[in-house]
């Protein structure tokens, strides 16, 4: 595994999301309310729209383009339910956040 530092815990709070670059690949850090920090592909699997431009209510990610919805704890599609976001391992050491994007490619879905 090739974990890379992406930010500190002070850069992202519970209920927020932000995109970062890891080894030339955009990843989305999402901190669900009451959950653990997660990292997913940064673009919607529908039409490659940056998810950071959408909405996050603390539990659900919503793409701005066609309102596709994803569970922020699992990355699984809610609407539609037959899609998902690629997830990257996250490690927290002290106050630093590390993500391993090596070998994991973004997923794409039907249009």
C-alpha positions in Angstrom: 0.0 0.0 0.0 1.2 3.5 -0.8 -0.5 5.9 1.6 0.0 9.6 0.8 -0.6 12.5 3.1 -3.6 14.5 1.8 -4.4 17.0 4.6 -4.7 17.4 8.3 -7.8 16.8 10.4 -8.1 20.6 10.8 -8.7 20.9 7.1 -11.9 18.8 7.1 -14.6 18.6 9.8 -17.4 16.1 10.4 -20.2 16.8 8.0 -17.9 18.2 5.3 -16.3 17.0 2.0 -13.3 18.2 0.0 -11.4 16.9 -3.0 -7.6 16.4 -3.0 -5.1 15.0 -5.5 -3.3 11.7 -4.7 -0.7 10.5 -7.2 -2.4 12.4 -10.1 -5.9 11.2 -9.2 -8.6 13.3 -7.6 -10.1 11.7 -4.5 -13.0 13.0 -2.4 -12.7 13.0 1.4 -16.1 12.8 3.1 -16.7 12.9 6.8 -20.2 11.6 7.5 -22.0 12.8 10.6 -21.4 10.3 13.4 -19.1 8.2 11.1 -15.6 7.7 10.1 -13.6 9.7 7.5 -14.0 8.1 4.0 -12.3 8.6 0.7 -14.1 8.0 -2.6 -13.6 8.7 -6.3 -14.1 12.4 -6.8 -16.3 12.3 -9.9 -19.9 11.0 -10.3 -19.9 7.6 -12.1 -22.7 8.8 -14.3 -21.1 11.5 -16.4 -17.8 12.3 -14.6 -19.0 15.5 -12.9 -16.9 16.5 -9.8 -18.9 15.5 -6.7 -17.3 18.3 -4.7 -19.5 20.7 -6.8 -22.6 18.9 -5.5 -24.3 18.8 -2.1 -23.5 16.9 1.1 -26.0 16.9 4.0 -23.7 14.9 6.3 -25.1 11.5 5.2 -25.7 11.7 1.4 -23.6 13.0 -1.5 -25.7 14.5 -4.3 -24.3 15.2 -7.7 -25.2 18.6 -9.0 -25.8 17.5 -12.6 -28.5 14.8 -12.4 -29.0 14.5 -8.7 -27.5 11.0 -8.3 -27.2 10.2 -4.6 -24.6 8.1 -2.8 -24.4 6.9 0.8 -21.5 8.8 2.4 -20.6 5.8 4.7 -20.4 3.1 2.0 -20.3 4.9 -1.4 -23.2 2.8 -2.6 -25.8 4.4 -4.9 -29.1 5.4 -3.3 -30.7 6.9 -6.4 -30.1 5.0 -8.7 -29.3 2.0 -6.5 -27.3 0.1 -9.1 -24.1 2.1 -9.0 -21.3 2.9 -6.5 -18.3 5.0 -5.9 -14.8 3.5 -5.8 -13.5 3.7 -2.2 -9.9 4.3 -1.2 -8.3 3.2 2.1 -7.9 6.0 4.7 -5.4 6.1 7.6 -5.2 8.7 10.3 -1.9 9.2 12.1 -2.0 11.8 14.8 -3.6 14.8 13.1 -2.6 13.8 9.5 -4.9 12.1 7.0 -3.4 9.6 4.5 -5.1 8.0 1.5 -4.0 5.1 -0.7 -5.3 5.4 -4.3 -2.8 2.9 -5.8 -4.4 0.4 -8.1 -8.0 1.6 -7.5 -9.8 3.1 -10.5 -13.0 5.2 -10.5 -16.1 3.3 -11.3 -18.5 4.2 -14.1 -22.2 3.4 -14.5 -25.0 3.4 -17.1 -26.0 6.8 -18.5 
